[in-house]
Amino acid sequence: MRDHNYYVYILASGVGGTLYTGVTNDVARRVSEHRDKVARSFTGRHGVTHLVYFEHHTDVEAAIRREKQIKRWKRAWKIRHIEEHNPDWRDLFHGLP
């Protein structure tokens, strides 16, 4: 059986800035698209380009459920979650697998 990789990720415009949550099967490619403003989108309009959190899933349905769960969270919960895993809000893009 082939391994499948899916990622739920959160981008930010900066520390405590605008947040965006998404899901993808290729986090490096997708974040690059956000950074390069490939499409006219929310992230491009708001300068949301820093990868501040991501998590790996092997099941697409689980990844989509998790993305929807995080999107329903209050902003304060998202910020707390980011800071629990990335207290300095480092851009994790360059350390991607």
ABEGO torsion letter per residue (X at the ends): XBBBBBBBBBBBAEBGBBBBBBBBABAAAAAAAAAAGABBBAAAAAGBABBABBBBBABAAAAAAAAAAAAABBAAAAAAAAAAABAAGBBAAAABX
